[in-house]
Amino acid sequence: MTTSSETTTARPWWERPGLEAAGGRLTIAGRDAESLAREHGTPLIAYDLTHVRERLVDLRAAFRRAGRPFRLRAALKALRSPAFLAVLRALGAPGSPEAVGIDACSPGEVEHALAHGFAPSEISLTGTNLTERDLSAVLAHGVHVNADLLTQLERLGRLAPGARCGLRVNPRAGAVSARSVVVKYSGDRPTKFGIYAEDLERAAGIARARGLVIDTVHFHVGNGMLDEDLPAFERAVATVAGMVEQLITLGCPIAEINAGGGLGVALYPDQTPLDLDAYVAVLARRLGHFGATLSCEPGTWVSHLAGVLLTEVATVEDRLGHRFAGLDVGWNVFNEMMVYKKPVPVVHTTAAGAAPVCAVTFTGNINEGPDLFVEDWPFPEVAEGDIVALLGTGAYSLTNYMAHCLRPPAHPLFFDERVAGE
């Protein structure tokens, strides 16, 4: 096996507080990563909950610096473990300015949030293709609903005449970049999400006919936004501002404008973290004059970097001049590469920061061709039995798991404090 005697380079690009190379060995929240894997078995996801707390505190501070009323909610679909939710709950009492609420997209997520201490007033539901059964279940709890379609708004009006609700709008634009899947949310081609500007008058008419009060505008226009995407994001937000203006003219008392999620994390060496002040400044500049509460619903941005997937190398083989390392985990646990075409950074736990000596393609243990994590990744020597770490795997690994090939899920470990080291 490769050991920490490997020559290390300068400070690794992926290092941050809570994820470090200590004497050539990877540490997570101050714990030795290889030791965690050997003790608890693999695949294993180790979570640094201090990172979650720091992210949300930083985002909250950026909104405060902008001087606008704001509200934060975490997207439950990214991570819903009780340990994670306990961190959110501890950030502020229900109804307080410090409180972080929940973005839900199904009745099950609403019930899960309620069961873990969140008040109905802290939960916002924005779901797609909701049935009458779905809406009835959500409305029974008094949760605010953002209607995604005109037909959904009609259904909401039949079930809860007189209710306050929101509209998810689609500005037909987004924060487009090489990594973005914005076209799946908002772009030139129609998507399944949101109400278009041409239909706002009809939406307002449905609300009047059913006695609904539209008090919120919701939009989601990007995925993985970084600084380079902010100009495109601002253009999309400017279009949303026009839609808000139109709804106000139509008699809708807009009290909240919700920018959804899509905040990106720096996953690769050539990326820099999103400038939170710049992101919030776009919202304040384009939407602040309405006097409404500005809100957002980060999911990936909160949990992605907090989790590290530890896995054992099952096979190493050179194939037609390319080195392949097969892992004891597959896309059924983490499907970022398969779904979003985003390579997953890999670090050797006992040669963390070591200079690469070859290019390695890391593949999974599912019998499907697309089951790989990264191709030709610069890496130190690797051998069967080594423990490697897949970075940026904290979001969706637990919530999206599927029992394909009857491969097991990854076992989670949550650390709510950082230790000095072992």
Helices and strands as residue ranges (DSSP letters): E 19-22, E 25-28, E 31-32, H 33-40, E 44-48, H 49-66, E 70-75, H 82-90, E 100-104, H 107-115, G 120-122, E 123-125, H 132-139, E 144-147, H 150-159, E 164-168, G 182-184, G 197-199, H 200-210, E 213-218, G 227-229, H 230-249, E 256-258, H 276-287, G 288-290, E 293-296, H 300-303, E 307-319, E 322-327, H 336-340, E 346-348, E 358-363, E 372-379, E 387-390, G 404-406, E 411-415
